[in-house]
């Protein structure tokens, strides 16, 4: 049986991409809305940090992605760990396999 580790993300960049070594981390905001039990409209923003490990894609992101840009990413979720002060710290990373800048118009236009 083949398995799949696929996380699809579409959102807006919260700040300029940050380079480290040959990779880039980009914070992406996704909004969701619902109606609560009282019939009131609720909204919430989730922030996801996407890591681009491919060197050429990382260079492209630094040159072309800015705060507020709409983006689309196909990612995998990767667990890891490292030692800090003798303790094991566990991590979960979102690694981009595909990363595109979207043309959704202004933020107000994208609300639909």
Secondary structure, 3 states (H helix, E strand, C coil): CCCCCCEEEEEEECCCCEEECCEEEEEEEEEEEEECCCCCEEEEEEEEEEEECCHHHHHHHHHHCCCCCEEEEEEEEEEEEEEECCEEEEEEEEEEEEEEEECCCCCCHHHC
